[in-house]
Amino acid sequence: MAFHSFFYTFATMEFRTKVETGKAGFQIGACEEVLLVGSCFASEIGQRFKDHGFPTTVNPYGTMYNPASILHTLERMKNEECGMRNDWARLSSFKTVFLTLGTNHVYRLKETGEIVDNCEKRPAALFQEEELTVDECADYLRKAVELLKACQPEVQVVMTVSPIRYRKYGYHESQLSKATLLLAIDKLLHQTSDIRHLHYFPAYEIMMDELRDYRFYDADMLHPSEQAVDYIWERLVEWCFSDEAITFMDEWRPIRQALTHRPFNSESEEYLRFMQQTQERLAAFKKKYPSLSPPRGSV
């Protein structure tokens, strides 16, 4: 009897703490254009959007780790759009924008005092490293949100904190940096009068609490593994994707798999017939979703 009681207790125990996200106050639509700006974690999630057929822009001027550099990217996109030098820099076309923060550390060019987004392999002596305060981070983020809303009044801005740790700071200092970013986002959320357009997705907490085991890290023990990023992606889909977007992805998946298939004999009649059928399916799908973004080399 005692054995059965122990077995029942063991079988019903929880061996991890799940981060509850609920449902977002908005939904990403089928084949919707998405912009992601921020750390290399933004690139990982952005690649998932691309893989699933969403027309996606990720860090058009390179990876940006801090709130100031994220604002600089958006300002540059807006300036180029106004100057009509880049027809893809259409901030007004993005209904959903992800801003992924990596650190509060910035580098100023001593000569000008300006925060630089990329040191461009110039000597370290030319720069001064600083740490933005909570208030400074919140102010840069507020300006970024205001710029996006000025371009697209209905934009939904999702903020995340990258779970990637920075060994060069030291692990305690890395945690302090993440805490500064989390406090800045929290401050902005509490200070924003129209909260409908601003959201926080807990990618950092999911990695730290749900996926805390080192098997969910890459070989460097700092970056999330592909499996971990896939899991966070699945949680993101559950959180804010519409039923239509999920249906779109389900319909797109077999077509994409067919387009990326690599045969043993690309000249065989069977494969040529298979590709002809796939191209016909793709053409029909593109009629249904004109803004579809197929993988490179598939059309």
Secondary structure, 3 states (H helix, E strand, C coil): CHHHHHHHHHHCCCCCCCCCCCCCCCCECCCCCEEEEECHHHHHHHHHHHHCCCCEEECCCCCCCCHHHHHHHHHHHHHHHHHCCCCCCCHHHCCEEEEEECCCEEEEECCCCCEECCCCCCCHHHEEEEECCHHHHHHHHHHHHHHHHHHCCCCEEEEEECCCCCHHHCHHHHHHHHHHHHHHHHHHHHHCCCHHHEEECCHHHHHHHHCCCHHHECCCCCCECHHHHHHHHHHHHHHHECHHHHHHHHHHHHHHHHHCCCCCCCCCHHHHHHHHHHHHHHHHHHHHCCCCCCCCCCC
